[in-house]
């Protein structure tokens, strides 16, 4: 692999519309819906533009950091690893800007990053949640009827991570239930239930209802 060459941050502004959308979301907290109305385009288009600009920004960040630290590639600055913690590209950017603030501020050459108050409230980097934390999350959601933002605040997670962990908890249970049904009936029902446009919890409840006599719900 050849040596990395630095790319100026200004290339992010080449797609002017995408860059503007990113600033509206990151600096001013505008919703996708509000931005779509302002530009008179579809909501899905605004979401696409934001993600495109944000991913490009993060790739520029990691490339520049790799060069500054003398690495041959960006492996040491994995976007995916950080995203798996926060499940929101805004927080991934905030993480890099918090950890490498001076370097990235200089790199942006006057262009804004994430707001300081947003970075100040960044949840800690947590790779895997303990079983105790998962149990608490489920209790808060199902017994205490708390919202994902409230759960995230209490457990030091982003709203997106809290929702992701809840869905993943039931997805794992669903996959285990498929194995039980197949073992006891010889039938693979996974395709049918996975094709349903349900969240993981509703999918779990549906399978449990349909095969209650086969599945030990403990």
C-alpha atoms as a printed R data frame, in Angstrom:
    type eleno elety resid chain resno       x       y      z
1   ATOM     1    CA   UNK     A     1   0.000   0.000  0.000
2   ATOM     2    CA   UNK     A     2   1.365   3.406 -0.958
3   ATOM     3    CA   UNK     A     3   1.977   6.198  1.487
4   ATOM     4    CA   UNK     A     4  -1.079   8.220  2.423
5   ATOM     5    CA   UNK     A     5  -1.272  11.727  1.025
6   ATOM     6    CA   UNK     A     6  -3.129  14.445  2.859
7   ATOM     7    CA   UNK     A     7  -6.384  15.781  1.434
8   ATOM     8    CA   UNK     A     8  -7.429  19.302  2.436
9   ATOM     9    CA   UNK     A     9 -10.577  19.582  4.510
10  ATOM    10    CA   UNK     A    10 -11.945  22.053  1.983
11  ATOM    11    CA   UNK     A    11 -12.850  19.180 -0.387
12  ATOM    12    CA   UNK     A    12 -15.796  18.547  1.924
13  ATOM    13    CA   UNK     A    13 -17.325  21.779  0.612
14  ATOM    14    CA   UNK     A    14 -17.229  20.653 -3.015
15  ATOM    15    CA   UNK     A    15 -20.762  19.276 -2.593
16  ATOM    16    CA   UNK     A    16 -22.157  22.549 -1.314
17  ATOM    17    CA   UNK     A    17 -25.661  21.287 -0.607
18  ATOM    18    CA   UNK     A    18 -24.463  18.278  1.393
19  ATOM    19    CA   UNK     A    19 -22.096  20.465  3.394
20  ATOM    20    CA   UNK     A    20 -24.879  22.941  4.185
21  ATOM    21    CA   UNK     A    21 -27.149  20.126  5.327
22  ATOM    22    CA   UNK     A    22 -24.419  18.832  7.620
23  ATOM    23    CA   UNK     A    23 -23.940  22.263  9.197
24  ATOM    24    CA   UNK     A    24 -27.676  22.759  9.670
25  ATOM    25    CA   UNK     A    25 -27.896  19.425 11.480
26  ATOM    26    CA   UNK     A    26 -24.687  19.643 13.497
27  ATOM    27    CA   UNK     A    27 -24.471  23.312 14.424
28  ATOM    28    CA   UNK     A    28 -28.110  24.334 14.645
29  ATOM    29    CA   UNK     A    29 -29.866  21.081 15.446
30  ATOM    30    CA   UNK     A    30 -32.316  21.358 12.547
31  ATOM    31    CA   UNK     A    31 -34.404  18.262 11.932
32  ATOM    32    CA   UNK     A    32 -34.235  16.403  8.641
33  ATOM    33    CA   UNK     A    33 -37.860  17.344  8.069
34  ATOM    34    CA   UNK     A    34 -37.218  21.057  8.546
35  ATOM    35    CA   UNK     A    35 -34.240  20.984  6.208
36  ATOM    36    CA   UNK     A    36 -36.217  19.088  3.567
37  ATOM    37    CA   UNK     A    37 -38.961  21.716  3.719
38  ATOM    38    CA   UNK     A    38 -36.429  24.534  3.450
39  ATOM    39    CA   UNK     A    39 -34.860  23.080  0.327
40  ATOM    40    CA   UNK     A    40 -38.083  21.704 -1.111
41  ATOM    41    CA   UNK     A    41 -36.760  18.166 -1.561
42  ATOM    42    CA   UNK     A    42 -37.675  14.733 -0.246
43  ATOM    43    CA   UNK     A    43 -36.807  13.798  3.311
44  ATOM    44    CA   UNK     A    44 -34.871  10.739  2.168
45  ATOM    45    CA   UNK     A    45 -32.689  12.966 -0.020
46  ATOM    46    CA   UNK     A    46 -31.715  15.159  2.940
47  ATOM    47    CA   UNK     A    47 -30.862  12.129  5.057
48  ATOM    48    CA   UNK     A    48 -28.757  10.779  2.189
49  ATOM    49    CA   UNK     A    49 -26.911  14.078  1.788
50  ATOM    50    CA   UNK     A    50 -26.185  14.325  5.514
51  ATOM    51    CA   UNK     A    51 -24.791  10.821  5.764
52  ATOM    52    CA   UNK     A    52 -22.739  11.303  2.618
53  ATOM    53    CA   UNK     A    53 -21.130  14.480  3.960
54  ATOM    54    CA   UNK     A    54 -20.638  13.087  7.457
55  ATOM    55    CA   UNK     A    55 -18.963   9.897  6.293
56  ATOM    56    CA   UNK     A    56 -16.708  11.887  3.991
57  ATOM    57    CA   UNK     A    57 -15.796  14.189  6.891
58  ATOM    58    CA   UNK     A    58 -14.919  11.243  9.112
59  ATOM    59    CA   UNK     A    59 -12.797   9.657  6.404
60  ATOM    60    CA   UNK     A    60 -10.931  12.927  5.991
61  ATOM    61    CA   UNK     A    61 -10.408  13.053  9.756
62  ATOM    62    CA   UNK     A    62  -9.024   9.531 10.021
63  ATOM    63    CA   UNK     A    63  -6.814   9.956  6.975
64  ATOM    64    CA   UNK     A    64  -5.319  13.151  8.373
65  ATOM    65    CA   UNK     A    65  -4.817  11.610 11.814
66  ATOM    66    CA   UNK     A    66  -3.089   8.586 10.309
67  ATOM    67    CA   UNK     A    67  -0.678  10.885  8.472
68  ATOM    68    CA   UNK     A    68  -0.007  13.028 11.542
69  ATOM    69    CA   UNK     A    69   0.768   9.945 13.630
70  ATOM    70    CA   UNK     A    70   2.892   8.346 10.926
71  ATOM    71    CA   UNK     A    71   0.658   5.375 10.097
72  ATOM    72    CA   UNK     A    72   0.540   3.718  6.700
73  ATOM    73    CA   UNK     A    73  -3.252   3.371  6.844
74  ATOM    74    CA   UNK     A    74  -6.258   4.436  8.916
75  ATOM    75    CA   UNK     A    75  -6.679   1.152 10.817
76  ATOM    76    CA   UNK     A    76  -5.731   2.737 14.146
77  ATOM    77    CA   UNK     A    77  -8.580   5.243 13.751
78  ATOM    78    CA   UNK     A    78 -11.515   2.977 13.015
79  ATOM    79    CA   UNK     A    79 -14.767   4.780 12.236
80  ATOM    80    CA   UNK     A    80 -16.705   1.519 12.567
81  ATOM    81    CA   UNK     A    81 -15.450   0.826 16.087
82  ATOM    82    CA   UNK     A    82 -16.543   4.264 17.284
83  ATOM    83    CA   UNK     A    83 -19.843   4.029 15.442
84  ATOM    84    CA   UNK     A    84 -20.580   0.706 17.160
85  ATOM    85    CA   UNK     A    85 -20.447   2.594 20.453
86  ATOM    86    CA   UNK     A    86 -22.611   5.579 19.515
87  ATOM    87    CA   UNK     A    87 -24.668   4.512 16.475
88  ATOM    88    CA   UNK     A    88 -24.848   8.128 15.358
89  ATOM    89    CA   UNK     A    89 -22.326   9.829 13.084
90  ATOM    90    CA   UNK     A    90 -22.647  13.120 14.970
91  ATOM    91    CA   UNK     A    91 -21.246  11.440 18.045
92  ATOM    92    CA   UNK     A    92 -18.500   9.733 16.063
93  ATOM    93    CA   UNK     A    93 -17.339  13.136 14.838
94  ATOM    94    CA   UNK     A    94 -17.575  14.531 18.371
95  ATOM    95    CA   UNK     A    95 -15.460  11.642 19.656
96  ATOM    96    CA   UNK     A    96 -12.653  12.341 17.200
97  ATOM    97    CA   UNK     A    97 -12.856  16.079 17.825
98  ATOM    98    CA   UNK     A    98 -12.662  15.529 21.574
99  ATOM    99    CA   UNK     A    99  -9.762  13.091 21.398
100 ATOM   100    CA   UNK     A   100  -7.766  14.978 18.762
101 ATOM   101    CA   UNK     A   101  -9.141  18.487 19.144
102 ATOM   102    CA   UNK     A   102  -6.069  20.597 18.377
103 ATOM   103    CA   UNK     A   103  -5.053  18.512 15.369
104 ATOM   104    CA   UNK     A   104  -8.509  18.524 13.794
105 ATOM   105    CA   UNK     A   105  -9.189  22.180 14.548
106 ATOM   106    CA   UNK     A   106  -6.022  23.098 12.674
107 ATOM   107    CA   UNK     A   107  -6.916  20.699  9.883
108 ATOM   108    CA   UNK     A   108 -10.353  22.284  9.367
109 ATOM   109    CA   UNK     A   109  -8.628  25.635  8.760
110 ATOM   110    CA   UNK     A   110 -11.425  27.786 10.146
111 ATOM   111    CA   UNK     A   111 -14.361  25.556  9.252
112 ATOM   112    CA   UNK     A   112 -16.579  24.614 12.226
113 ATOM   113    CA   UNK     A   113 -16.657  21.249 13.933
114 ATOM   114    CA   UNK     A   114 -19.245  19.974 16.379
115 ATOM   115    CA   UNK     A   115 -20.448  22.539 18.963
116 ATOM   116    CA   UNK     A   116 -18.369  22.616 22.148
117 ATOM   117    CA   UNK     A   117 -21.425  21.978 24.330
118 ATOM   118    CA   UNK     A   118 -22.235  18.874 22.298
119 ATOM   119    CA   UNK     A   119 -18.710  17.530 22.692
120 ATOM   120    CA   UNK     A   120 -18.835  18.277 26.421
121 ATOM   121    CA   UNK     A   121 -21.838  15.973 26.840
122 ATOM   122    CA   UNK     A   122 -20.369  13.106 24.792
123 ATOM   123    CA   UNK     A   123 -21.090   9.770 26.512
124 ATOM   124    CA   UNK     A   124 -18.038   7.653 27.363
125 ATOM   125    CA   UNK     A   125 -16.701   5.150 24.866
126 ATOM   126    CA   UNK     A   126 -18.145   1.770 25.844
127 ATOM   127    CA   UNK     A   127 -17.546  -1.176 23.543
128 ATOM   128    CA   UNK     A   128 -19.730  -3.899 25.098
129 ATOM   129    CA   UNK     A   129 -22.445  -3.494 27.697
130 ATOM   130    CA   UNK     A   130 -22.467  -5.813 30.690
131 ATOM   131    CA   UNK     A   131 -25.335  -8.239 31.229
132 ATOM   132    CA   UNK     A   132 -26.332  -6.180 34.260
133 ATOM   133    CA   UNK     A   133 -26.582  -3.025 32.150
134 ATOM   134    CA   UNK     A   134 -28.641  -4.815 29.496
135 ATOM   135    CA   UNK     A   135 -31.026  -6.114 32.152
136 ATOM   136    CA   UNK     A   136 -31.383  -2.602 33.530
137 ATOM   137    CA   UNK     A   137 -32.054  -1.228 30.053
138 ATOM   138    CA   UNK     A   138 -34.822  -3.765 29.466
139 ATOM   139    CA   UNK     A   139 -36.381  -2.982 32.844
140 ATOM   140    CA   UNK     A   140 -36.321   0.748 32.190
141 ATOM   141    CA   UNK     A   141 -37.929   0.298 28.787
142 ATOM   142    CA   UNK     A   142 -40.581  -2.285 29.630
143 ATOM   143    CA   UNK     A   143 -41.353  -1.808 33.320
144 ATOM   144    CA   UNK     A   144 -40.610   1.866 33.869
145 ATOM   145    CA   UNK     A   145 -41.754   2.794 30.333
146 ATOM   146    CA   UNK     A   146 -38.870   5.206 29.817
147 ATOM   147    CA   UNK     A   147 -38.004   6.729 26.463
148 ATOM   148    CA   UNK     A   148 -34.738   5.936 24.713
149 ATOM   149    CA   UNK     A   149 -33.338   9.431 25.403
150 ATOM   150    CA   UNK     A   150 -34.075   8.965 29.115
151 ATOM   151    CA   UNK     A   151 -32.539   5.493 29.120
152 ATOM   152    CA   UNK     A   152 -29.460   6.783 27.333
153 ATOM   153    CA   UNK     A   153 -29.040   9.591 29.823
154 ATOM   154    CA   UNK     A   154 -29.256   7.243 32.797
155 ATOM   155    CA   UNK     A   155 -26.941   4.607 31.319
156 ATOM   156    CA   UNK     A   156 -24.489   7.047 29.676
157 ATOM   157    CA   UNK     A   157 -25.426   5.945 26.165
158 ATOM   158    CA   UNK     A   158 -26.678   7.780 23.119
159 ATOM   159    CA   UNK     A   159 -30.361   7.499 22.295
160 ATOM   160    CA   UNK     A   160 -29.427   5.512 19.183
161 ATOM   161    CA   UNK     A   161 -27.237   3.084 21.168
162 ATOM   162    CA   UNK     A   162 -29.976   2.538 23.747
163 ATOM   163    CA   UNK     A   163 -32.465   1.668 21.008
164 ATOM   164    CA   UNK     A   164 -29.921  -0.491 19.203
165 ATOM   165    CA   UNK     A   165 -29.139  -2.519 22.340
166 ATOM   166    CA   UNK     A   166 -32.837  -3.054 23.041
167 ATOM   167    CA   UNK     A   167 -33.474  -4.282 19.513
168 ATOM   168    CA   UNK     A   168 -30.350  -6.451 19.559
169 ATOM   169    CA   UNK     A   169 -31.415  -8.063 22.824
170 ATOM   170    CA   UNK     A   170 -34.628  -9.302 21.235
171 ATOM   171    CA   UNK     A   171 -33.016 -10.095 17.904
172 ATOM   172    CA   UNK     A   172 -30.743 -12.584 19.652
173 ATOM   173    CA   UNK     A   173 -33.741 -14.129 21.368
174 ATOM   174    CA   UNK     A   174 -35.543 -14.384 18.033
175 ATOM   175    CA   UNK     A   175 -32.600 -16.168 16.417
176 ATOM   176    CA   UNK     A   176 -32.471 -18.624 19.322
177 ATOM   177    CA   UNK     A   177 -36.219 -19.261 18.939
178 ATOM   178    CA   UNK     A   178 -35.726 -20.130 15.274
179 ATOM   179    CA   UNK     A   179 -33.275 -22.821 16.346
180 ATOM   180    CA   UNK     A   180 -35.747 -24.229 18.868
181 ATOM   181    CA   UNK     A   181 -38.564 -24.365 16.328
182 ATOM   182    CA   UNK     A   182 -36.340 -26.032 13.740
183 ATOM   183    CA   UNK     A   183 -35.034 -28.550 16.242
184 ATOM   184    CA   UNK     A   184 -38.514 -29.540 17.397
185 ATOM   185    CA   UNK     A   185 -40.426 -29.378 14.111
186 ATOM   186    CA   UNK     A   186 -37.762 -29.616 11.414
187 ATOM   187    CA   UNK     A   187 -39.172 -26.430  9.927
188 ATOM   188    CA   UNK     A   188 -37.080 -23.322  9.169
189 ATOM   189    CA   UNK     A   189 -39.451 -20.410  9.822
190 ATOM   190    CA   UNK     A   190 -36.789 -17.708  9.904
191 ATOM   191    CA   UNK     A   191 -37.484 -16.271  6.453
192 ATOM   192    CA   UNK     A   192 -41.166 -15.794  7.161
193 ATOM   193    CA   UNK     A   193 -40.667 -13.895 10.414
194 ATOM   194    CA   UNK     A   194 -37.646 -11.901  9.290
195 ATOM   195    CA   UNK     A   195 -39.618 -10.689  6.285
196 ATOM   196    CA   UNK     A   196 -42.247  -9.177  8.570
197 ATOM   197    CA   UNK     A   197 -41.832  -5.431  8.922
198 ATOM   198    CA   UNK     A   198 -41.656  -5.662 12.686
199 ATOM   199    CA   UNK     A   199 -39.214  -4.482 15.270
200 ATOM   200    CA   UNK     A   200 -37.311  -7.200 17.089
201 ATOM   201    CA   UNK     A   201 -39.561  -7.082 20.164
202 ATOM   202    CA   UNK     A   202 -42.774  -7.448 18.171
203 ATOM   203    CA   UNK     A   203 -41.191 -10.217 16.103
204 ATOM   204    CA   UNK     A   204 -40.245 -11.969 19.332
205 ATOM   205    CA   UNK     A   205 -43.785 -11.652 20.713
206 ATOM   206    CA   UNK     A   206 -45.254 -12.947 17.451
207 ATOM   207    CA   UNK     A   207 -43.078 -16.070 17.343
208 ATOM   208    CA   UNK     A   208 -43.725 -16.704 21.013
209 ATOM   209    CA   UNK     A   209 -47.463 -16.507 20.360
210 ATOM   210    CA   UNK     A   210 -47.300 -18.813 17.349
211 ATOM   211    CA   UNK     A   211 -45.088 -21.435 18.993
212 ATOM   212    CA   UNK     A   212 -45.895 -21.003 22.657
213 ATOM   213    CA   UNK     A   213 -46.174 -24.750 23.166
214 ATOM   214    CA   UNK     A   214 -42.629 -25.294 21.915
215 ATOM   215    CA   UNK     A   215 -40.723 -22.399 23.422
216 ATOM   216    CA   UNK     A   216 -39.690 -22.165 27.017
217 ATOM   217    CA   UNK     A   217 -40.238 -18.488 27.864
218 ATOM   218    CA   UNK     A   218 -38.064 -18.050 30.923
